[in-house]
Amino acid sequence: MQSLLQDIAAQDEDDVEILESQDDNTESAMAAQMDEAPVVKLINAILVDAVNKGASDIHFECFEHELRVRYRIDGALAEVMKPPLKMRAALISRFKIMASLNIAERRVPQDGRIKLKVGKKVIDFRVSTLPTLFGEKVVLRILDKGNLTLDLEKFGIEPRAERELMEAISNPYGMVLVTGPTGSGKTTTLYSALSKINTGDTNIMTAEDPVEYNLYGINQVLVRTEIGMTFAAALKAFLRQDPNVIMLGEIRDLETGGIAIKAALTGHMVLSTLHTNSAPETIVRLLDMGLEPFNVASALNLILAQRLVRRICSKCKVKYVPDIAELAGAKVKPNTTLRSLRFTTEALDNARARATPDAVPFLSKLTLDTTIEELPFFKGHGCDACGGTGLKGRQGLYEVMFMTPTLKKLVMQNSDVQVIRDSAIDEGMLSLRMDGWLKVLKGVTTLDQVIRETSV
């Protein structure tokens, strides 16, 4: 707290500039008045500090006797400071003015955007306010286009999975679905896929809620349910705009799903997301919505489920031997081999191809008959670079289910999730847990992170 306040005192306000649209005259006048208030220095310093630390979100929370500011860094929230309680009203009002929100309305949630020029970088903040018991909670999502990586290999996707994904999205028609919980990187994966096919001879259209990053050469539409601009309405309009590729932010209902399936069957490539736990469960979700099995089987090219885990800090990485309790948490019995975990020789070859240098010597000797107890395990013991957590940065886990003729047949037969999953693994699919094990073998993440984010 003390060190951050010292940073605030030394903060050069000239480095921070609010970029507003030309029709914000009233808000601009109010912002000019607020610029005289001390609260501006605090907010500017926090915004710049969060960007410099690589935070993805900033949380301002009001409690009965205190305020709390937290950053989400690499998926984990950490408290940064507690501003004086008397600044509560000024802080919230300042945020609302910056985001062009109604400062008089405190009873309902509001959403807005702030565009800041920090040094030479322009950064977007997506602002959300929520009335709570002791004041409004403000959450800012930091959208730094400079940090947007669109290289799938850097995300940690395995060679076979990447090859199947690129093959699926390179088709002239069909549907590719990306699934996972909120904040698992689905939109970034879709943007990466779009960037690969964003050439001058394709018409790419997206419907998003909200539009997180604006990408050159792609026609992006903001969905606004309150005025009737729903995903279904946008999709209907897209089909009259001569599209080659359509991306939907999310398939939420039968109407949207039905139109998306028809678009995929009539010569368009459709990309979208769903909130399901795994790739096989996505098929059941689509059928539960009311879509016909034969349409789903015909339209689907590929389903990708993903999670984000924290990476081991490279500065303080050490080898260790996990205890019995940790292995028990991973639901593996003593002397379990990689073969019994359903790994293939191809999967191990892929692991060797993209392993970290310290894991290569062991991986070169790895076979399917190697037991879990013989595997190398790594963790970070904590250092200044990672703030003592032993973890720094994030890594994707991917479950890529390519729709082979066998899987399409199972979909048309309305088969059980477990049957579809077993068949997909038999054909070479890596489940989320299996991909997690490979990342542990490579020395990229810890077993604890994999257990936390995946199921058996």
PADO-842530 format. One line per 5 residues: number of its first residue (from 1); for each residue y, x, z of C-alpha. Coordinates in Angstrom, 3 decimals, padded with zeros to 6 digits. Layout:
BEGIN
NUM = Y X Z ~ ...;
end
This chain:
BEGIN
1 = 000.000 000.000 000.000 ~ 002.478 002.714 001.042 ~ 001.719 004.875 -001.994 ~ 002.110 001.935 -004.373 ~ 005.464 001.002 -002.803;
6 = 006.579 004.613 -003.324 ~ 005.507 004.331 -006.965 ~ 007.506 001.122 -007.222 ~ 010.610 002.857 -005.887 ~ 010.188 005.595 -008.468;
11 = 009.363 003.157 -011.287 ~ 011.631 003.458 -014.304 ~ 012.449 -000.131 -015.241 ~ 013.590 000.990 -018.711 ~ 009.906 001.469 -019.616;
16 = 009.212 -002.265 -019.285 ~ 010.704 -004.814 -021.649 ~ 009.878 -008.533 -021.918 ~ 009.439 -009.597 -025.541 ~ 010.455 -013.220 -025.951;
21 = 010.607 -015.526 -028.931 ~ 014.004 -016.432 -030.361 ~ 013.918 -020.034 -029.173 ~ 013.600 -019.121 -025.495 ~ 017.368 -019.153 -024.843;
26 = 017.172 -021.099 -021.591 ~ 014.349 -019.005 -020.209 ~ 016.147 -015.830 -021.305 ~ 019.248 -016.810 -019.341 ~ 017.138 -017.522 -016.231;
31 = 015.266 -014.256 -016.677 ~ 018.566 -012.384 -016.801 ~ 019.507 -013.904 -013.436 ~ 016.096 -013.045 -011.971 ~ 016.472 -009.427 -013.184;
36 = 018.950 -008.925 -010.374 ~ 016.319 -009.745 -007.769 ~ 014.244 -007.002 -006.058 ~ 011.067 -008.896 -006.923 ~ 011.393 -007.717 -010.535;
41 = 010.737 -004.094 -009.571 ~ 007.596 -005.091 -007.707 ~ 006.185 -007.200 -010.549 ~ 007.001 -004.613 -013.228 ~ 005.394 -001.847 -011.161;
46 = 002.232 -003.905 -010.546 ~ 001.884 -004.815 -014.237 ~ 002.322 -001.191 -015.348 ~ -000.006 000.081 -012.589 ~ -002.731 -002.406 -013.593;
51 = -002.508 -001.378 -017.242 ~ -002.642 002.328 -016.352 ~ -005.710 001.786 -014.150 ~ -007.549 -000.085 -016.907 ~ -007.684 -003.422 -015.054;
56 = -008.775 -006.508 -017.002 ~ -007.215 -009.072 -014.606 ~ -004.568 -009.237 -011.885 ~ -004.939 -011.813 -009.080 ~ -001.970 -012.966 -006.939;
61 = -003.326 -015.087 -004.086 ~ -001.484 -017.061 -001.421 ~ -002.957 -017.498 002.059 ~ -001.524 -018.978 005.232 ~ -000.152 -015.739 006.679;
66 = -000.223 -013.276 003.764 ~ -000.154 -012.619 000.039 ~ -002.829 -010.539 -001.655 ~ -002.838 -008.656 -004.965 ~ -006.176 -007.639 -006.479;
71 = -007.170 -005.931 -009.749 ~ -010.451 -006.502 -011.555 ~ -011.575 -003.089 -012.783 ~ -014.926 -002.739 -014.569 ~ -015.848 -006.243 -013.472;
76 = -015.266 -005.720 -009.723 ~ -012.237 -006.980 -007.757 ~ -010.421 -004.538 -005.486 ~ -007.430 -005.227 -003.220 ~ -004.333 -003.229 -004.126;
81 = -001.575 -004.415 -001.812 ~ -000.202 -007.252 000.347 ~ 003.439 -008.069 -000.527 ~ 005.643 -009.634 002.184 ~ 004.981 -013.357 002.584;
86 = 008.683 -014.184 002.155 ~ 008.420 -013.018 -001.494 ~ 005.900 -015.753 -002.359 ~ 008.306 -018.237 -004.004 ~ 010.225 -015.519 -005.861;
91 = 007.033 -013.896 -007.194 ~ 005.616 -017.155 -008.521 ~ 008.946 -018.228 -010.042 ~ 009.357 -014.862 -011.731 ~ 005.899 -015.092 -013.289;
96 = 006.620 -018.601 -014.545 ~ 009.906 -017.544 -016.123 ~ 008.261 -014.550 -017.817 ~ 005.485 -016.819 -019.168 ~ 007.917 -019.630 -020.193;
101 = 006.328 -022.108 -017.769 ~ 007.954 -024.975 -015.838 ~ 009.105 -023.428 -012.551 ~ 009.739 -026.867 -011.010 ~ 006.138 -028.030 -011.528;
106 = 003.898 -026.875 -008.676 ~ 001.325 -029.673 -008.594 ~ -000.728 -029.013 -011.740 ~ -002.229 -025.875 -013.358 ~ -000.201 -024.224 -016.115;
111 = -001.041 -021.659 -018.793 ~ 001.229 -019.272 -020.651 ~ 001.577 -015.797 -022.102 ~ 003.722 -012.759 -021.345 ~ 004.313 -010.064 -023.935;
116 = 005.434 -006.762 -022.437 ~ 006.383 -003.474 -023.987 ~ 005.099 -000.858 -021.562 ~ 006.306 002.548 -022.756 ~ 005.341 002.513 -026.450;
121 = 002.511 -000.046 -026.093 ~ 002.863 -003.812 -026.500 ~ 000.506 -005.629 -024.132 ~ -000.218 -009.358 -023.840 ~ -000.859 -010.993 -020.480;
126 = -002.507 -014.422 -020.421 ~ -001.107 -016.232 -017.374 ~ -002.793 -019.042 -015.454 ~ -001.352 -020.770 -012.384 ~ -003.375 -022.947 -010.021;
131 = -002.046 -024.960 -007.036 ~ -003.897 -023.948 -003.855 ~ -003.524 -024.946 -000.207 ~ -000.821 -022.372 000.636 ~ 000.890 -021.921 -002.734;
136 = 000.039 -021.277 -006.341 ~ -002.521 -018.660 -007.328 ~ -001.524 -016.671 -010.412 ~ -004.107 -014.829 -012.499 ~ -003.105 -012.596 -015.395;
141 = -005.678 -011.524 -018.003 ~ -004.582 -008.214 -019.562 ~ -005.085 -008.112 -023.317 ~ -004.455 -004.518 -024.377 ~ -005.214 -004.231 -028.075;
146 = -005.142 -000.436 -027.721 ~ -008.319 -000.701 -025.602 ~ -010.082 -003.035 -028.045 ~ -013.167 -001.199 -029.327 ~ -014.809 -002.746 -032.371;
151 = -017.617 -000.190 -032.776 ~ -020.918 -001.816 -031.820 ~ -022.631 001.543 -031.264 ~ -020.085 002.446 -028.556 ~ -020.997 -000.776 -026.739;
156 = -024.517 000.605 -026.221 ~ -026.436 -001.690 -028.562 ~ -029.848 -000.282 -029.570 ~ -030.346 000.812 -033.231 ~ -032.832 -001.933 -034.144;
161 = -030.714 -004.657 -032.502 ~ -027.587 -003.406 -034.297 ~ -029.416 -003.319 -037.622 ~ -030.663 -006.903 -037.178 ~ -027.197 -008.136 -036.146;
166 = -025.530 -006.546 -039.187 ~ -028.219 -007.994 -041.458 ~ -027.690 -011.473 -039.986 ~ -023.894 -011.494 -040.386 ~ -024.088 -009.971 -043.874;
171 = -025.921 -013.041 -045.170 ~ -023.757 -015.371 -047.297 ~ -024.661 -018.348 -045.083 ~ -026.362 -019.220 -041.811 ~ -025.435 -019.151 -038.126;
176 = -025.172 -016.322 -035.591 ~ -024.751 -017.263 -031.912 ~ -023.633 -014.990 -029.060 ~ -024.449 -016.222 -025.545 ~ -023.746 -015.183 -021.984;
181 = -021.579 -016.057 -018.974 ~ -017.780 -015.929 -018.923 ~ -016.475 -012.362 -019.112 ~ -019.642 -010.850 -020.590 ~ -017.896 -009.617 -023.754;
186 = -019.001 -012.342 -026.203 ~ -015.627 -012.577 -027.971 ~ -015.382 -008.792 -028.345 ~ -018.851 -008.719 -029.936 ~ -017.820 -011.458 -032.381;
191 = -014.581 -009.615 -033.209 ~ -016.642 -006.478 -033.880 ~ -018.936 -008.408 -036.205 ~ -015.938 -009.951 -038.014 ~ -014.263 -006.550 -038.424;
196 = -017.387 -005.319 -040.247 ~ -017.158 -008.105 -042.844 ~ -013.343 -008.383 -042.970 ~ -012.847 -007.256 -046.566 ~ -010.363 -008.418 -049.160;
201 = -012.854 -010.687 -050.910 ~ -013.692 -012.934 -047.927 ~ -011.781 -015.813 -046.340 ~ -012.402 -015.602 -042.572 ~ -011.192 -018.438 -040.319;
206 = -011.490 -018.692 -036.533 ~ -010.892 -021.487 -033.997 ~ -010.376 -020.038 -030.515 ~ -009.342 -021.223 -027.067 ~ -007.367 -019.096 -026.413;
211 = -006.758 -016.534 -029.185 ~ -007.248 -013.290 -027.250 ~ -006.446 -010.702 -029.919 ~ -004.782 -011.244 -033.280 ~ -006.665 -009.406 -036.041;
216 = -005.145 -008.589 -039.428 ~ -006.763 -010.355 -042.394 ~ -008.293 -013.135 -040.275 ~ -006.821 -016.666 -040.111 ~ -006.879 -017.558 -036.398;
221 = -006.269 -021.080 -035.105 ~ -005.484 -021.981 -031.483 ~ -007.466 -024.974 -030.230 ~ -005.291 -027.469 -028.306 ~ -007.392 -030.326 -026.970;
226 = -004.408 -032.204 -025.509 ~ -003.023 -032.949 -029.009 ~ -006.405 -033.585 -030.627 ~ -006.838 -030.108 -032.140 ~ -010.414 -029.715 -030.902;
231 = -013.082 -027.311 -032.150 ~ -014.587 -030.168 -034.192 ~ -011.199 -031.088 -035.732 ~ -010.473 -027.448 -036.583 ~ -013.921 -027.036 -038.126;
236 = -013.467 -030.115 -040.323 ~ -010.144 -028.717 -041.537 ~ -011.684 -025.277 -042.183 ~ -014.251 -026.745 -044.565 ~ -011.372 -027.906 -046.812;
241 = -009.827 -024.408 -046.788 ~ -012.463 -022.679 -048.960 ~ -013.865 -020.425 -046.176 ~ -016.554 -017.751 -046.461 ~ -016.883 -017.027 -042.729;
246 = -016.069 -019.393 -039.843 ~ -015.912 -018.384 -036.186 ~ -015.843 -021.023 -033.456 ~ -014.843 -020.013 -029.926 ~ -017.591 -022.189 -028.458;
251 = -020.012 -024.978 -029.359 ~ -019.460 -027.452 -026.525 ~ -020.780 -030.783 -027.809 ~ -022.970 -032.519 -030.355 ~ -020.108 -033.209 -032.788;
256 = -019.043 -029.554 -032.990 ~ -022.662 -028.375 -033.144 ~ -023.524 -030.876 -035.876 ~ -020.605 -029.864 -038.120 ~ -021.316 -026.143 -037.492;
261 = -024.980 -026.573 -038.483 ~ -023.988 -028.461 -041.667 ~ -021.467 -025.742 -042.532 ~ -024.156 -023.070 -042.056 ~ -026.543 -025.007 -044.313;
266 = -023.969 -025.565 -047.070 ~ -023.119 -021.965 -047.879 ~ -020.923 -020.713 -045.009 ~ -021.507 -017.987 -042.421 ~ -020.816 -019.499 -038.981;
271 = -020.344 -017.385 -035.834 ~ -019.999 -018.958 -032.400 ~ -020.735 -018.660 -028.675 ~ -022.664 -020.705 -026.126 ~ -023.001 -020.483 -022.358;
276 = -026.726 -019.934 -021.832 ~ -028.699 -017.340 -019.860 ~ -030.864 -015.877 -022.630 ~ -031.435 -016.006 -026.374 ~ -034.555 -018.271 -026.278;
281 = -032.816 -020.719 -023.900 ~ -030.056 -021.151 -026.502 ~ -032.466 -022.978 -028.803 ~ -033.404 -025.416 -026.031 ~ -029.690 -025.962 -025.300;
286 = -028.993 -026.830 -028.947 ~ -031.919 -029.269 -029.039 ~ -030.803 -030.834 -025.730 ~ -027.383 -031.455 -027.310 ~ -029.157 -033.706 -029.815;
291 = -029.379 -031.419 -032.849 ~ -032.476 -031.807 -035.035 ~ -035.106 -029.027 -034.702 ~ -035.494 -028.616 -038.489 ~ -031.704 -028.168 -038.902;
296 = -031.548 -025.617 -036.068 ~ -034.518 -023.682 -037.495 ~ -033.020 -023.670 -040.998 ~ -029.475 -022.699 -039.992 ~ -030.031 -020.009 -037.320;
301 = -030.127 -016.379 -038.457 ~ -029.871 -014.659 -035.069 ~ -029.093 -015.223 -031.384 ~ -027.625 -012.454 -029.233 ~ -027.491 -012.721 -025.415;
306 = -025.459 -010.150 -023.528 ~ -024.319 -008.944 -020.120 ~ -021.996 -006.195 -018.905 ~ -023.130 -003.643 -016.306 ~ -021.133 -000.826 -014.725;
311 = -021.711 002.727 -015.950 ~ -022.524 005.678 -013.687 ~ -019.509 007.945 -013.198 ~ -020.085 011.077 -015.302 ~ -018.182 013.275 -012.807;
316 = -020.446 012.631 -009.793 ~ -023.769 011.700 -011.407 ~ -026.867 012.853 -009.526 ~ -030.619 012.336 -009.859 ~ -032.430 010.479 -007.074;
321 = -035.730 008.817 -006.182 ~ -035.471 005.023 -005.581 ~ -037.103 003.622 -002.460 ~ -039.860 000.992 -002.409 ~ -037.420 -001.834 -001.627;
326 = -035.303 -001.065 -004.701 ~ -038.330 -001.103 -006.991 ~ -039.555 -004.285 -005.343 ~ -036.159 -005.861 -006.142 ~ -036.810 -005.091 -009.804;
331 = -040.080 -007.083 -009.495 ~ -042.283 -004.124 -010.501 ~ -045.493 -003.172 -008.735 ~ -046.538 000.422 -007.910 ~ -047.970 002.375 -010.878;
336 = -046.528 -000.083 -013.401 ~ -046.449 001.544 -016.865 ~ -043.899 001.073 -019.625 ~ -046.671 -000.464 -021.725 ~ -047.208 -003.193 -019.123;
341 = -043.443 -003.874 -019.224 ~ -044.041 -004.661 -022.939 ~ -042.154 -001.686 -024.359 ~ -043.056 -000.374 -027.819 ~ -043.039 003.123 -029.285;
346 = -040.057 002.086 -031.454 ~ -038.047 001.111 -028.351 ~ -038.705 004.520 -026.736 ~ -037.753 006.330 -029.959 ~ -034.474 004.376 -030.001;
351 = -033.868 005.313 -026.350 ~ -034.216 009.002 -027.219 ~ -031.813 008.636 -030.145 ~ -028.890 007.482 -027.979 ~ -029.606 009.013 -024.562;
356 = -027.159 011.002 -022.435 ~ -027.725 014.807 -022.536 ~ -029.130 014.994 -018.985 ~ -031.776 012.364 -019.783 ~ -032.957 013.904 -023.089;
361 = -035.373 016.523 -021.620 ~ -037.376 013.885 -019.776 ~ -037.225 011.247 -022.514 ~ -038.755 013.673 -024.993 ~ -041.944 013.638 -022.854;
366 = -041.932 009.888 -022.275 ~ -044.956 007.799 -023.375 ~ -045.948 004.159 -022.989 ~ -048.367 005.201 -020.227 ~ -045.596 006.737 -018.081;
371 = -045.339 004.913 -014.751 ~ -042.134 003.659 -013.144 ~ -042.485 006.238 -010.358 ~ -042.322 009.049 -012.940 ~ -039.056 007.851 -014.503;
376 = -035.705 009.597 -013.923 ~ -033.179 007.595 -011.909 ~ -029.475 008.449 -011.631 ~ -026.538 007.259 -009.551 ~ -023.010 008.400 -008.675;
381 = -022.404 009.726 -005.164 ~ -018.658 008.930 -005.355 ~ -015.622 011.037 -006.285 ~ -011.880 010.753 -006.883 ~ -012.395 009.882 -010.557;
386 = -014.337 006.693 -009.743 ~ -012.593 005.843 -006.476 ~ -015.708 006.617 -004.430 ~ -017.834 003.871 -006.020 ~ -019.985 006.146 -008.186;
391 = -019.361 003.752 -011.089 ~ -016.764 003.976 -013.859 ~ -016.556 001.981 -017.092 ~ -018.861 -000.728 -018.424 ~ -021.855 -000.930 -020.695;
396 = -023.414 -003.825 -022.623 ~ -026.994 -005.070 -022.296 ~ -028.206 -006.933 -025.389 ~ -031.061 -009.313 -026.150 ~ -031.149 -009.803 -029.923;
401 = -033.514 -012.478 -031.231 ~ -033.793 -012.330 -035.014 ~ -035.085 -015.646 -036.355 ~ -038.327 -014.675 -038.087 ~ -040.511 -017.273 -039.890;
406 = -042.784 -017.403 -036.796 ~ -039.863 -018.222 -034.476 ~ -038.459 -020.803 -036.902 ~ -041.871 -022.507 -036.910 ~ -041.906 -022.601 -033.083;
411 = -038.410 -024.167 -033.080 ~ -039.542 -026.901 -035.489 ~ -042.500 -027.564 -033.189 ~ -040.065 -027.945 -030.250 ~ -041.940 -025.217 -028.353;
416 = -041.325 -024.248 -024.737 ~ -038.784 -021.500 -023.898 ~ -041.470 -019.154 -022.548 ~ -043.551 -019.489 -025.742 ~ -040.533 -018.635 -027.913;
421 = -039.608 -015.714 -025.622 ~ -043.128 -014.245 -025.620 ~ -043.371 -014.543 -029.396 ~ -039.975 -012.845 -029.875 ~ -040.953 -009.938 -027.576;
426 = -044.266 -009.576 -029.444 ~ -042.213 -009.188 -032.640 ~ -040.105 -006.406 -031.120 ~ -037.252 -008.131 -029.281 ~ -035.955 -006.372 -026.166;
431 = -035.157 -008.814 -023.351 ~ -032.027 -008.244 -021.243 ~ -034.137 -006.737 -018.435 ~ -035.999 -004.461 -020.893 ~ -032.717 -003.281 -022.442;
436 = -031.474 -002.681 -018.889 ~ -034.502 -000.485 -018.167 ~ -033.703 001.568 -021.279 ~ -030.128 002.090 -020.053 ~ -031.556 003.256 -016.699;
441 = -033.886 005.696 -018.518 ~ -030.931 007.060 -020.477 ~ -028.966 007.683 -017.304 ~ -026.227 005.218 -018.325 ~ -026.404 002.722 -015.455;
446 = -028.190 002.164 -012.146 ~ -031.262 000.064 -011.413 ~ -029.196 -001.949 -008.924 ~ -026.745 -002.988 -011.676 ~ -029.579 -004.082 -013.986;
451 = -031.254 -006.135 -011.229 ~ -027.938 -007.806 -010.416 ~ -027.146 -008.858 -014.001 ~ -030.568 -009.724 -015.472 ~ -033.658 -011.740 -014.633;
456 = -037.287 -010.881 -015.283;
end
